[in-house]
Amino acid sequence: MPEALQQPGALDYLGKMLEAQANTFGFQDGFLVIAAVFAAALIPAYILRSTK
């Protein structure tokens, strides 16, 4: 590969890898938020079940 194309190719590859990592971290953060909302919804559900 010509030297003039090595740096742009490396930067393009780096950008694609960073985008893939950002997508992964975004998915993980979204999952954690959904899990926290679900856990918070268990408290009122338990209270409503216990109330007679």
Secondary structure, DSSP 8 states (H G I E B T S, - for coil): --HHHHHHHHHHHHHHHHHHHHHHHHHHHHHHHHHHHHHHHHHHHHHHHH--
